[in-house]
Amino acid sequence: MEQLTVRELGARAKAVSGILAAASPKQKNDALAAIADALVSRTDEIIAANKIDLDNAVKNNMSQAMQDRLLLTPARIAGIADGVRKLIQLEEVIGKVDYGVVRPNGLRIQKTRVPLGVIGIIFESRPNVTVDAATLCMKAGNCVILRGGKEAFSSNTCLTNIMRDAAASAGLPADIIQLVPDTTRESSNQLMKLSEYLDVLIPRGGAGLINAVAENATVPVIKTGVGNCHVFVDESADLEMAVNIINNGKTQRPSVCNAVETVLIHRAVAEKFLPMMKAKLDEHSVTLHGDDAAKQVLGECVLPANEDDYALEYLDYQLAVKIVADVDEAMAHIAKYGTNHSECIVTKSLENAEKFQRGVDAAAVYVNASTRFTDGGEFGFGAEIGISTQKLHARGPMGLDELTTVKYLINGEGQIR
């Protein structure tokens, strides 16, 4: 792939965006199938590129959790390819009619789905995002310019080249998928100002990245990803269920945005529940940061928690704990520290469950289920571009519909106003 400037990438994407927007469902699905097959057939090439990134991660003392985000194995690559194949099975969204009406004057009006156009995506260490984002954008008729982090640059370059080759082999322009070859802050800044060519910019990563993009971009932005997610264990909760939900939310994959970062416990069950939770989390060596009340129950193993601990997205085997008086205090804590991502209550009380779901401001609010389900695949959307934590245009897992906009098609017979 040529070493192009961000502006040149934008111009190339814009030049071919009309071709992709007009592509038939079969053309797009054939390209997706070619990408899935190529990922599997070129697995050794991907693993070799990924090893370069992993070796650098070790040299740079990257945490084990972050190394796990970076790691690609044959099984993970096969899973990524399966995700691409699942996209093929999803219903075509482009041209879908959301609304139709015949007006009293005879005008026939249809509100239809069309691509956004050219989407820029700035993301950090997970190379699977490279494929998920590119293929989801393609299915929705959008060209994509990817700007990954330096941690996964070798992996991202390899994956992008494979996808470009596969798209071209299926008859679509290779430039529908492009990767920014520069991982300095300057390339991010340039992408944020690329209003002439980009229709929307989506940041995926930590709070620092997302806030920087939201504050500095002149391109429209959809914020995704920061997940300071909570589980509130109510006084009526099934405590074994609560332990399992928290353990799954914290330890199944701690480095993702829908992992649990804080547990709030009703004081009526704290003395019984905390030792149960700790025993399970000890199997994964989870460090607890808690208030004085939690420390009185569990002892010195609980590190003192301050304001920063409750606001932090750990993305690691660490968990904040706080004992609260009731569901109202739990909701107030979430309102103060939450990031509008995913929140959960474990309870047998229908009243408290409904109160929690009505009152908590988040993209996904759970009763008696793990926050790890906030995911496009788990919601039946296929792959996702990210979890939007804002309210305009898209919220929650962003699937195909969220990567489109609308066009009104009006047909008449000479009507004038």
C-alpha positions in Angstrom: 0.0 0.0 0.0 1.4 3.4 -0.9 2.4 5.9 1.8 -0.3 8.5 1.3 -1.1 11.5 3.3 -4.4 11.7 5.2 -5.7 14.2 2.7 -4.8 11.9 -0.2 -6.6 9.0 1.5 -9.7 11.2 1.9 -9.7 12.2 -1.8 -9.3 8.5 -2.9 -12.1 7.4 -0.6 -14.4 10.2 -1.8 -13.6 9.3 -5.4 -14.9 5.7 -5.0 -17.7 6.3 -2.5 -20.3 6.6 -5.2 -19.2 3.2 -6.7 -19.7 1.5 -3.4 -22.9 3.3 -2.6 -24.4 2.0 -5.9 -23.0 -1.5 -5.5 -25.6 -4.3 -5.5 -26.1 -6.4 -2.4 -24.5 -9.3 -4.3 -21.4 -7.3 -5.2 -20.9 -6.3 -1.5 -21.6 -9.8 -0.2 -19.2 -11.4 -2.8 -16.5 -9.0 -1.5 -17.2 -9.9 2.1 -17.0 -13.6 1.3 -13.6 -13.0 -0.4 -12.4 -11.1 2.7 -13.5 -13.9 5.0 -11.8 -16.6 2.8 -8.6 -14.5 2.5 -8.4 -14.0 6.3 -8.4 -17.7 6.8 -6.1 -18.6 3.9 -3.5 -16.0 4.9 -3.7 -16.7 8.7 0.1 -17.4 8.8 0.8 -14.0 7.3 -1.5 -12.3 9.9 0.1 -14.3 12.8 3.6 -13.2 11.7 2.6 -9.6 11.5 0.8 -9.8 14.9 4.0 -11.3 16.5 5.9 -8.1 15.6 3.3 -6.1 17.6 3.3 -8.6 20.5 7.1 -8.5 20.7 7.0 -4.7 20.9 4.2 -4.9 23.5 6.5 -7.0 25.8 9.4 -4.6 25.2 7.2 -1.7 26.2 5.8 -3.5 29.3 2.2 -3.5 28.1 -0.2 -5.0 30.7 -1.3 -8.6 30.2 -4.9 -7.5 29.7 -3.8 -5.1 26.9 -1.7 -7.8 25.4 -4.8 -10.0 25.3 -6.6 -7.2 23.3 -3.7 -7.2 20.9 -3.3 -11.0 20.4 -4.4 -12.7 17.3 -4.5 -16.5 17.2 -5.7 -18.9 14.5 -8.9 -19.4 16.5 -9.5 -15.6 16.8 -8.8 -15.0 13.1 -11.3 -17.8 12.3 -13.8 -16.1 14.6 -13.2 -12.7 12.9 -13.8 -14.4 9.5 -17.0 -16.0 10.8 -18.1 -12.5 11.9 -17.6 -11.3 8.3 -19.6 -14.3 7.0 -22.5 -13.5 9.4 -22.6 -10.0 7.8 -23.4 -11.6 4.5 -26.5 -13.2 6.0 -27.8 -9.9 7.4 -30.6 -8.1 5.5 -29.6 -5.4 3.1 -30.2 -2.0 4.7 -29.5 0.3 1.7 -32.7 1.1 -0.1 -34.9 0.0 2.8 -38.0 2.1 3.1 -38.6 3.4 6.7 -41.7 5.3 5.8 -44.0 5.9 2.9 -47.0 8.1 2.4 -49.2 9.4 -0.4 -50.0 13.0 0.4 -53.5 14.6 -0.3 -52.0 16.3 -3.4 -50.9 13.0 -4.8 -47.1 13.2 -4.0 -45.7 9.8 -3.1 -43.0 10.2 -0.5 -40.6 7.5 0.7 -38.0 7.8 3.4 -35.2 5.4 2.4 -31.9 4.3 3.9 -28.6 5.4 2.1 -25.0 5.2 3.1 -23.3 7.9 5.2 -20.5 8.0 2.6 -16.9 8.1 3.9 -16.4 7.1 7.6 -13.2 7.7 9.5 -12.4 5.5 12.5 -9.7 6.2 15.1 -9.1 3.2 17.3 -6.5 1.8 19.7 -5.0 -1.6 20.3 -7.5 -4.2 19.1 -6.7 -5.4 15.6 -10.0 -7.2 15.2 -11.6 -3.7 15.0 -9.8 -3.3 11.7 -11.8 -6.0 10.1 -15.1 -5.5 12.0 -15.2 -1.8 11.2 -14.1 -2.1 7.5 -16.6 -4.9 6.7 -19.5 -3.4 8.6 -18.9 -0.1 6.8 -18.7 -1.9 3.4 -22.0 -3.8 4.0 -23.7 -0.5 4.7 -22.2 1.0 1.5 -19.6 3.2 3.2 -16.0 3.7 2.4 -13.7 3.7 5.5 -10.4 5.3 6.5 -8.9 3.5 9.5 -6.4 5.0 11.8 -5.2 2.4 14.4 -2.8 2.8 17.2 0.9 2.1 17.0 0.6 -0.9 19.2 -1.1 -2.9 16.4 0.3 -1.2 13.4 1.9 -4.3 11.8 -1.3 -6.3 12.4 -3.5 -3.6 11.0 -1.4 -3.1 7.9 -1.5 -6.8 7.1 -5.2 -7.1 7.7 -6.0 -4.0 5.6 -3.8 -5.2 2.7 -5.7 -8.5 2.8 -9.1 -6.9 2.7 -8.1 -4.5 -0.1 -6.8 -7.4 -2.2 -10.0 -9.4 -1.6 -12.3 -6.4 -2.3 -10.5 -5.8 -5.6 -10.7 -9.5 -6.5 -14.5 -9.2 -6.1 -14.7 -6.2 -8.5 -14.9 -3.4 -6.0 -12.2 -0.6 -5.7 -9.5 -1.4 -3.2 -9.7 2.2 -2.0 -13.1 1.6 -0.3 -10.8 0.4 2.6 -7.7 2.4 3.6 -5.4 2.6 6.6 -3.6 5.8 7.7 0.1 4.8 7.5 1.1 7.3 10.2 0.3 6.6 13.9 1.5 10.0 15.3 -0.9 12.4 16.9 -0.6 14.6 13.8 -2.4 12.1 11.6 -5.3 11.9 14.1 -5.5 15.7 14.1 -5.6 15.8 10.3 -8.4 13.2 10.3 -10.4 15.2 12.7 -10.2 18.2 10.3 -10.9 16.3 7.1 -14.4 17.8 6.6 -14.0 18.0 2.9 -13.9 14.2 2.6 -15.2 12.6 5.8 -18.9 12.4 6.5 -18.5 11.2 10.1 -15.6 10.3 12.5 -15.9 7.5 15.1 -13.3 7.2 17.9 -13.0 3.8 19.6 -10.7 3.6 22.6 -10.1 5.1 26.0 -11.6 8.3 27.5 -8.5 10.4 26.5 -8.9 9.5 22.8 -12.6 9.9 22.7 -12.6 13.2 24.5 -9.8 14.6 22.3 -11.7 13.7 19.1 -15.0 15.1 20.4 -13.4 18.4 21.5 -11.2 19.0 18.4 -12.9 17.5 15.4 -14.6 19.6 12.8 -16.0 16.4 11.3 -19.3 15.1 12.9 -18.4 12.7 15.6 -20.1 9.6 17.1 -18.6 8.9 20.6 -18.1 5.3 21.5 -16.5 3.0 23.9 -15.7 4.4 27.4 -17.4 1.9 29.8 -17.3 2.5 33.5 -20.0 -0.1 34.0 -21.7 -1.0 37.3 -23.5 -3.9 38.9 -25.9 -3.1 41.8 -26.6 -6.0 44.1 -30.0 -5.2 45.7 -31.1 -6.5 49.1 -33.5 -9.0 47.4 -30.9 -10.3 44.9 -30.1 -14.0 44.3 -26.6 -13.8 45.7 -25.2 -16.7 43.7 -26.6 -15.2 40.6 -25.0 -11.9 41.5 -21.6 -13.5 42.0 -21.8 -15.2 38.6 -22.9 -12.0 36.8 -20.0 -10.0 38.4 -17.5 -12.7 37.8 -18.5 -12.9 34.2 -18.6 -9.1 33.8 -15.2 -8.6 35.3 -13.1 -11.6 34.4 -14.3 -13.1 31.1 -12.5 -10.3 29.2 -11.6 -7.4 31.5 -10.0 -5.3 28.8 -13.3 -4.5 26.9 -15.7 -1.6 27.3 -18.6 -3.6 28.6 -16.6 -5.2 31.4 -17.8 -4.4 35.0 -15.6 -1.8 36.8 -17.7 -1.1 40.0 -19.9 -3.2 42.2 -22.5 -1.5 44.4 -23.9 -3.6 47.2 -27.0 -3.0 49.4 -25.8 -2.8 53.0 -28.4 -5.3 54.1 -26.6 -8.1 52.2 -23.0 -6.8 52.1 -21.7 -8.9 55.0 -22.9 -12.1 53.4 -22.3 -11.2 49.8 -18.8 -9.7 49.9 -17.0 -12.8 51.0 -18.9 -14.8 48.4 -17.9 -12.4 45.6 -14.3 -12.2 46.8 -13.9 -16.0 46.9 -14.9 -16.2 43.2 -12.9 -13.2 42.1 -9.8 -14.6 43.9 -9.7 -17.3 41.3 -8.6 -14.6 38.9 -6.5 -12.5 41.4 -8.8 -9.5 41.1 -7.7 -6.5 43.2 -10.5 -4.8 45.1 -10.7 -1.0 45.8 -13.4 -0.2 48.3 -14.9 2.1 50.8 -14.5 1.8 54.6 -17.6 -0.3 54.9 -16.3 -2.9 52.5 -13.0 -2.9 54.2 -14.7 -3.6 57.5 -16.2 -6.7 56.0 -13.2 -8.0 54.0 -10.2 -6.6 55.9 -6.9 -5.3 54.6 -7.2 -7.0 51.2 -9.4 -4.1 50.2 -7.4 -1.1 49.0 -8.9 2.3 50.0 -10.9 3.7 47.1 -10.9 7.4 46.3 -12.9 9.5 43.8 -10.6 8.5 40.9 -11.1 4.8 41.7 -14.8 5.1 41.2 -14.4 7.1 38.0 -11.8 4.8 36.5 -12.3 2.3 33.6 -9.7 -0.2 34.8 -9.7 -2.6 31.8 -7.8 -5.0 34.0 -8.3 -7.4 36.9 -9.3 -4.6 39.3 -12.7 -3.7 40.7 -14.1 -0.9 42.7 -16.6 -1.8 45.5 -19.0 0.4 47.5 -21.8 -0.4 50.0 -24.9 1.7 49.5 -28.1 2.2 51.5 -30.6 1.5 48.7 -31.4 1.6 45.0 -31.6 5.4 45.1 -28.0 5.7 46.4 -26.9 3.2 43.8 -28.5 5.2 41.0 -27.0 8.5 42.3 -23.5 6.9 42.3 -24.0 5.7 38.7 -25.3 9.1 37.7 -22.1 10.7 39.1 -19.5 8.2 37.9 -21.1 6.3 35.0 -20.3 6.8 31.3 -23.8 6.1 29.9 -22.6 2.7 28.6 -24.0 -0.4 30.4 -25.5 -0.7 33.9 -27.0 -3.7 35.8 -29.2 -4.4 38.8 -29.4 -7.9 40.3 -32.8 -8.1 42.2 -36.0 -10.0 42.7 -37.9 -6.8 43.2 -40.0 -5.8 40.2 -40.4 -2.4 41.6 -36.7 -1.8 42.0 -35.9 -3.4 38.6 -38.4 -1.0 36.9 -37.1 2.0 38.9 -33.5 1.2 37.9 -34.3 0.7 34.2 -36.3 3.9 34.1 -34.0 6.1 36.1 -30.5 5.0 35.0 -29.2 7.0 32.0 -27.2 4.5 29.9 -27.3 2.9 26.4 -28.1 -0.5 27.9 -29.7 -1.1 31.3 -29.8 -4.8 32.5 -31.8 -6.6 35.1 -30.2 -9.9 36.2 -27.8 -10.3 33.3 -24.2 -9.6 32.5 -23.2 -6.3 31.0 -21.0 -8.3 28.7 -24.0 -8.7 26.4 -23.8 -5.1 25.2 -22.4 -6.2 21.8 -23.7 -6.1 18.3 -23.4 -9.8 17.8 -25.2 -10.6 21.0 -28.0 -8.2 20.1 -28.4 -9.8 16.7 -26.9 -7.0 14.7 -23.9 -8.9 13.4 -20.6 -7.1 13.9 -20.6 -3.7 15.4 -18.7 -0.5 14.8 -18.7 0.3 18.5 -21.0 1.1 21.4 -22.3 4.6 21.2 -22.7 6.3 24.5 -24.3 9.5 23.2 -27.9 10.2 22.3 -27.9 11.8 18.8 -28.1 9.6 15.7 -27.1 6.4 17.4 -27.0 4.8 20.9 -25.8 1.4 22.1 -24.3 -1.2 19.7 -23.9 0.4 16.3 -24.9 -2.1 13.6 -25.8 -1.6 10.0 -28.8 0.8 10.5 -26.6 3.2 12.5 -24.1 3.4 9.6 -26.8 4.8 7.3 -28.7 8.0 7.0 -31.9 8.8 5.1 -32.9 10.2 1.8 -36.5 11.2 0.8 -37.6 10.1 -2.6 -40.6 12.0 -3.9 -42.6 11.1 -7.0 -45.2 13.4 -8.5 -47.2 14.1 -11.6 -46.6 17.7 -12.1 -47.6 19.0 -8.7 -46.6 22.6 -7.9 -47.1 24.5 -4.6 
